[in-house]
């Protein structure tokens, strides 16, 4: 049962990540009113990717404890 919850949680996180990445690439203007150029969009994607990587590392640590 614990593993099923873990997989469902990961699926939800992947969907959220994909939606955020799509949103960042498609928006024309950010919250401060700055026009989004391709370098700005890529920088935002890198930041999102780093956050996602941190979450993946935490998930892998949790998986190790769930398997025991």
N, C-alpha and C positions, 0 to 999 in steps of 0.2 A: 504493500500500500504506500509506503514511504517513497519508493522509486517512482510510482505512478504520479504522485504529487510533484516530485522533482521534475519529471518530464513535462508535465502540464505547465509548470512554472517556467521552464525553459522555453517552451513553445510560445507562451504569452510574451516573454521577454524578447524573443526573436521577432515577433510580429510588431511589437512596440518599436524595436530598433529599426526595422524596415520602414515603418511609417514615418519615424523621425528623419531617417536618411532621405526618404522621398520628399518630405516637407522641406528639408533644408536645400535640396537641389532645385525645387520648383518655385520657391518664393522669389519674388523680384526685389522686395524691400524688407529689411529686417525691422525689429521693434523700435530701433532708434531713428528710423527713417533713412538709413544709409542704403544706397542702391547696391545690390549684391552682384559683384563681379565673379568670374570663375575662380580666381585665387581666394576670394573671401569664402566662397562656397566650399572649396576644397579644405580650407583651414577649419571651417565648421565641421566638415565630415571627419577630419583627423581628430578633433576634440571628441566628437561623438564616438569614434572608433576606440580612443584611449579609454573612455568611460566604459564602453562595452567590454573591452579587454579586462578591465578591473573586475567587472561583474562576472565574466567567464572564469577568472581565477578563483573568485570567491565561490562560485558554483562548483568548481572542481574540488575544492577543499571540502565543501559540504557533501558532495557525492562520496568522497572517501569515508566520511563519518556515517553516511547512510548505509553504505555497503557493509559496514561492520556489524 
